[in-house]
Amino acid sequence: MAASGTAEVSTAAELVSAIREASYGTVKLTSDITIYTTLVVNRTVTLDLNGYVLKYGSSSAGHVITASSGILTIENSDYTKSHNFQKKYNLYVNDFF
């Protein structure tokens, strides 16, 4: 059975919990979130940035997200918010977050 609910999250702890919860087909950000450990996805889920930024705030090398199984879809359902990004080390980084 496919997951169908939507979880709205505003903290790193809520994000991690919702990604793990099998009943949510979509996890939607309601604020900018900084995570300090890799977000591990082990199922099929959509991550809706909703115009917000998901930032990896650890000073150690790592990945923001690792999808070890399932399918991760990342979308942005709110294009009205603007962000300033600059290219740094072949990555685009938010310069004001």
Residue, then its C-alpha position, 0 to 999 in steps of 0.5 A: m500500500a502506498a503512503s498517502g498522507t502529508a507531514e508538514v515539518s519545521t524542525a530537523a527532528e520533525l523532518v527526520s521523524a516524518i521521513r521515517e514514518a511510512s504513512y506519509g507520502t509527502v514531507k513538506l517543509t514549513s520553514d528553513i531547516t538545518i540538519y547536522t547529520t545525513l538524512v537517510v531515506n529508506r522508502t519511497v517519499t516526496l520531499d517538498l521544499n515548499g520554497y524553503v531551504l534544507k541546509y547541511g550545517s555540519s562542518s564535517a564532510g558528508h551528504v545532506i541526503t542519502a537514499s539507500s532504498g526506495i525512491l526520493t523525489i524532491e520538489n518545490s511547490d512554492y516558487t514565490k520565495s526567492h533565494n540567493f545562490q552562488k556557485k562555490y566548488n561546483l555546487y550552488v550554495n545559499d549565500f545568506f542562510 
